[in-house]
Every structure is written in C-alpha cells, then in structure tokens.
Amino acid sequence: MTTITHRQVESASGLSMHIAEAGSGPLVLLLHGFPEGWYSWRHQLVALAEAGYHAVAPDQRGYGSTGGPDEIDAYSLLHLSGDILGLLPALGAERAVVVGHDWGAPVAWTAALLRPDLVRGVVGLSVPPFPRGPMPILQLFRQLLGDTYYMSYFQHPGTADAELARDPYTTFRTVLAGRPALSPERIPLVPEGKGFLDMFTQPTTLPDWLTEADLAHFAAEFTASGFTRPLNWYRNLDRNWHLTAPWHNARILPPALLILGEHDLVVANDGARAGLSTLNELAPNLAEPLWLPDCGHWTQQEKPKEVNQALLGFLDDLKD
C-alpha cells in the first residue's frame, strides 16, 4: 500500500518547507489553499503515486510545519511562487506540473506565467487565472462592494486572526461544512458589524466527504501555527498588482486545465462566469473548463475520484 511520507526541504527561496510526498517519477506539485495545508491533497497524493508520479504537497509559506516570517510583505505572489519553483532543485527535478486549489491556484498560475520553462503543465481548481486589471484589486473591490467583502475584512491585522483562532475546530467545521450566505448578486459579504464566520449557516451534520478526524487534523495544525501568516496572503493583494506590472498582458503558455465545482462561490456570480469565456486570451493552451456537478468549493476533497481522474488524464496527455 502506498505510504505518504514527510520531510523538510530547503527551497531555493531560502525557506525550509515541510512536504508530504508519495511515489516516484515525473514531479507533480500540489498547492493548497486557505485555510488548508498539505492534508487537503491526501486523496491525490496516493492516486498520483500509484499512477507513476512523484506527488508532493507542501505546507506553503506561513502554514503548518513550514511556517514563515512575520512581516506582511513577505507573502506576495513572487515569494509564494518562488518557494514552489525553488523546490525543484531540492527534489531533483528539472520541470514539474503545478496544481493549485483556492489560493494555491494563483500561485500555480503565477509560477506558469513566470517560468514556463520549468512548468510542464498547470492545473487550477476553483480559481481561474485572472488578467492583471487596470487598478489594484482591493481598490476595485471597495469601489464595487464597499468594505463588507470578505477579502476586505481580512485586511485588518489581528481582527480575522483572532476570530478564526478563537476555536479552530469550530472555524473549520463552519468554513468547510457550513453554507455561505451570498448577496443577491451571489457575492460573499461579511454581515455589518459581524465577522467572517457569521457569513455561514452552521452545519448540523458533516458532509460525506468530511470526517471528525479531518476536522481534528486541520484544527490541530492551526492551533499550533495560527491564522495570521495565512491571512497575510490576502494582505498582499494590492502589492501583487504593483509587483506584477512587468507581466501586464503576458500570457500563461504551458498546457493548462481548470476544474470548477458547479456550486463554488468563487464562480457563483454572473460576472465571474462571464469572465470564463475570455480565459483563452490569457492562457491560450487552456482546455475547456471541467465542471464537477454537485460540488462546492473544496474541490479535491469533495470529489476526489473525479479530480484524480481529471488530473491523470491531463498528465497522460502531456507530451514531454
């Protein structure tokens, strides 16, 4: 039976990163989102390994046993993609396929944009690639939505950090199993005067894909390492816009795949869905998006069989 093993690896970025890995063969990097960790890829690590790949899921910068610096500005997309691309020499690989879910998707898309020579293929789950817009994204959010959009709520150091850390078990039960309330335009907004967790209806039972043991794992990881560093990723949204100016209108060239849950709040509103029709202008080698029925935001955990099948099909189709 395939075993998932763990070790610390020195990235060329200078960060010592905890990785979970299985198998040998061509390298596939699996990048988690917020608030997750390597464990969100537990179903894919084994499936990819058994199909002949070296599957590696790191705890990314600020998470779990990787940890990271305290400075907010140390969590830009250039830092995050640098960490991931910097794993290749340590793992003995010249190139890799990079797969990302939620926040891991922008890291994967950015790695493919910046270093197509190192990225054989790129897969995004939940979050499509977005072109660099005409203004910093938080400025745009505030113009359109005011200060109640959840990403704006995350900007205040200490506020969401304390709310989410108050009871990590309840945080994960709420976020993973609860149902988010959306505005009439199907956008997640924090209720006036309340917190992020107040956006969700409390679950009475767990879905079939989530167990008490899964919740206990996530809660233990974040009890130890906290939420501040992961939230710092959001606190670099405008900084990312400034730092990526040299790549304005640049295209993502490696072969690419996008996997979406039909009920995912990321693509729940009309504007987000309309934007999907123009993705090939940004990523000309992007396949038709794969929609997973009866699937929400936690794609690879909710639908592991379907995601594994899609990943293996994509990997098998790569020519080199």
N, C-alpha and C positions, 0 to 999 in steps of 0.2 A: 504494500500500500504506500502511495506517495506521501512523503512527510514534508511539512513546511518547517524550515529551519530559520534561525535568526542570527544576525551578527551586526556589528558596527562596521561601516565602510567609510573611508575618507574620500569625500568628493573633492574634485579639483577646485571647487569653490572655496575650500578651506573648512567646510562644515563636516563634522563626523555624524553620519546618518545611520539610524537603525533601519535595517531592511529585513523583510520576510521574503524568503525565496524558495523555489522548488524547481527541480528539473535541470536539464542542460540542453544546449542548442542555441538557436538564434535568440537574442535578448528581446524581451518584451517588458517594458516598464509600465507599472500600473499606479496611477496617481490618484489619490483620494481627494475628497472634497471637505467641506465644512458642515458640521463638526464631526469628523470621522478619523480615520487612521488606516494603517495597513489592513486592519481586520475587515474593512468593508470589501476587500478583494478575496476573502477566504475561499469563496467558491471558484474563482477564476484561477487562482494560483495552482491548484491541483489539476484542474482541467487542462490548462495550457501545458503544464509539465508533462502530463500523460500523453499529450499530443506531440511532444518532442521539442518543446521550447524551454528556455531559461526564463521563468517568470519571476519578476522582482517587484515587490510592493514596498516602497519606503514609507516611513513616517516622514512627511515633508517638514520643511523648516518651521519650527515652532510647535511641533506636535510630538506627543508621546515621548519615546526614548531618544528621539533626535534632539528635541529642544531647540534653542537658538538664542540669539542676542535679545536684549531688552529694547533696543532702540526701534521705534516705529518704522523709521525709514529704511530699515534693513530687511523689509518684507515686500519689496517691489517685485514685479514680474521678471525683471532682469536678474534679481537674486534667486528667485524661485526656479526659473528655467535654467539658470547657471548651475544650481545644485544638481538638477536632474541630468543635464548633459555632462556634468562633471563626474557622474557615476560611471560613465562608460569605461574610462581607463582603469578604474579600480575593479571593474567587473570583467576586464579582459575582452571588451567588445569594441569594434570599430564603429558599428552602427546599431540602431535599435528601432523597434516600433514603440511608439509612445501612446499610451491610452490614458485618458483622464476623465474623471467624473466630477460634476459640480465645479468647484474651484480648480480641481485638477485638470479640467478641460482647458481653461485659458492658459494654464502652464504648458500643457501639451501643444496647443495651437501655437503658442509663442515659441516654444522650442523648435517646432517645424518651420516657422517663419524665419527664425534667426539662423538656424543651422540645417538647411535641407540636405547638406552633405552627410550629416550624422543621423538623420531621421529617415528610416526606410519607409515608414508609413505612420499615419496619425489617426487616432480614433477619439472622438469626443462623445461622452454620454451626458445627456441632459442640457449641456450648454453649447450652442453652436459658436463658430468663430464670428466675431463682430469686427467690422471695419473700424478703424480709428476715426472718430467723429470730428466735427468742427469745433467742439469745445470739451473741456473736462467733464467726465460723465456725471460727477456729483452735482456740478453746476446745472447740467441738463435735468437731472432728477429733481432738483429743488425747484427749477422753473416749472416743471410739469406737474410735480406731485407734492410740493411743499416739503416739510421736514418729517412727514409721517411714514415715508417709505422705509422699509426695514434697514436698507443699507445706510441710509442717513442716520437712523437711530444708532447704528453700530459705530458712528464716527466719534462719539464722546467717550474718551478713555475712562474706564472704571465703571461706566453705567451698565452696559450689557455684560461686561466681565463679571460683575458682582451678581447680577440677576441669574446668569446661566450657572455660575459656580455655587449658588446657594444650596442647591440639591441636585447634583449631577444626574442621579438616577431619574428623578422627575423630569429634568431637562431632556434627557434622551427619550424617555417614554413619550413625552409630549411632542417633541420635534419629529421623531421617527414614526410614531403611530397615530398622532393626532391629525386632525383635518384642518388645514389653514383656512382662515376666513379671508375672502377676497373682496375687493371693492367691486362696484357694479361693472367696472372696466376689467375685472379679473386681475387685479394687481394686489400683492400682499402689503397691507398698510398696518402699522402699529396703531392700536386704538389710542386716541388722545389721552395723554396723562398716564398711560399704562406701559407695559413692557413687551418685549418680543414674544414671550411665551403666551401672552394674552391674545395673540393672533390666532391661537389654535383652540379648537374644541378638545376637551380632554377625552382620551380613548377609554372605553370601558373594558375592552379586551385587546389583545395583541393580534396583529395580522398573522397569517400562517407563516410568513417568511421571517418573522422576528420572534426570538425567544427571550425568556428571562435571562438566560446565560449571555446572550448577545448584549442586552442592556447592561448587565453587570460588568462586562468587559469594557464597554465604552465609558461607563461611569467611573470605573477604577482608573482608566488611563487619564481621564480629565481631572479626576480628584488629585492625581499626582502632579500633572503638568499645567493645569489651569486653562482658561479660555483666552487670556489676554493676547498671547502671541498669535494664535489662530485668527483672532479678531483684527490683528494688525494688518492682515492681508487686505481687509476692506478699507483700512485707513490709508492705503496707498493707491486707491483708485485714481485720484487726480494726478498723483505723482507718476503713475504708469502712463497716463496720457502724455505728460511732458517728456518722459524718458523715451517713449517710442516714436517721437517725432521723426527720426531718421528713416523709419519704416512706413511712413504715411503712404497709403495706397500701394504698399508692397503686397505681393500675393503669396499665399501658402501653397507651395508647389508639390510636396510629396503626395502620394496617393492617400486619400482620406475617406473616413466614414463617420457618419453622425447617427447616433442611436437615441431615440426620444421615446419617453413614456407618454401615452395619449392624455394622461391626466396630470402631467408635470406642470407645476405652477410657473416654471421658467418660461414655458411656451403656451401659457394659458390664455394670454390676451391677444387680441386681433393684430396688434402691431408686431408682436414677436413672431406670430405665424406668417404674417405678410413678408417679414424680412427673410424668411427661409427661402423664398423664391429667387432671391438675388445672391445666394451664397456662392454660386459658381463664379461670380465676378471676383470674389476674394480667394476662393480655393478652387481653381479650375479642374483639379483632379478629384473633386469630391463626388462620391457616389450619391445616388438618390437617398435621402434620409430614410432610415429604417424606423418605423413607428411600432412600438410594442403596445398591444391592446391591454386594457385593464392594468395599467402600470402607472405609478406616480413618479415621484422624484428620485427615489432611492434605487435607481435602475438595476444595477448589477446584483443588489441584494434581493430585490423583489422578483426579478425574473432571471435567475442565474442560468438556467438551461438555455433560454433564448439568447442571452448575452454571450454565453460561451460559444454557442453555435455561430453567431454572427462574427465574433472575433476570430474563430478558427477559419471560417470561410474567407474573411478578409486577409488573414495571414497566408493562407494557402494560395491566394491569388497574386500575392506579391511576387515579382519576377526575380528579384535579387536580394 
